[in-house]
Amino acid sequence: MRIHIFQHVAFEGAGFIAQHLEKNHSLHYCPLFSGCALPRLEDVDALVIMGGPMSVNDTEQYPWLQDEQDFVRRFAATGKPMLGICLGAQTIAKALGGSVFQGKEKEIGWWPILNSTQSEDLFQFPKEVRVFHWHGETFHLPPNALRLASSAVCENQAFQIGRRIIGLQFHLETTPESALDLIENCRHELVPSRFIQSEAELLNAPAASYQALNALMAEVLAYLLN
């Protein structure tokens, strides 16, 4: 399967997603921030859209964000698998008719999400699970999207559209290395706040936390791709 990965900044790579998929699939990276040409729809079997520190609404500063949204809208119509993470989820939401806006509070660190699924036909998160967050914006669900998870500070933490589209506000792909990349590049956001953990708290997460996170990412990928 030819899986294309859209990147918005160099320091937010695919993390565990790449490690998990590269053995059995052909991965193609598109660094949008450096002028990567968008692929042809027929050349993409599945699409993964990563995160980034900008807003999906910053189209004047980053015109390629609008081109990306247009591509996502057309790709969604193909019925092929698509996964959005953080900014990627917001991109899908905005492209398909939702809206993206500043959340009540920034959410950075290891915080729990709750399963809010009402249908057994959708992907099922655990009843409660602690995951890695780094976001300040949130979104209204686009038409036909169903909520999969929520948290104390963010109602829409995950959503699903049909059988092949999932958006995650949080980061299941995080590894110790990718967490450090985020901290080194976005350290200025680590200010005292109710839902912002300190650098020490972020880095002191045990290996088991990353393993549980990545195992859940593997489940999401299997659900979308199989």
Secondary structure, DSSP 8 states (H G I E B T S, - for coil): -EEEEEESSTT---THHHHHHTTTSEEEEEEGGGT-----GGG-SEEEE---SS-TT-TTT-THHHHHHHHHHHHHTTT--EEEETHHHHHHHHHTT-EEEEEEEEEEEEEEEEE----TTS----SEEEEEEEEEEEEE--TTEEEEEE-SS-S-SEEEETTTEEEESSBTT--HHHHHHHHHHHGGG--SBTTB--HHHHHT--HHHHHHHHHHHHHHHHHHH-
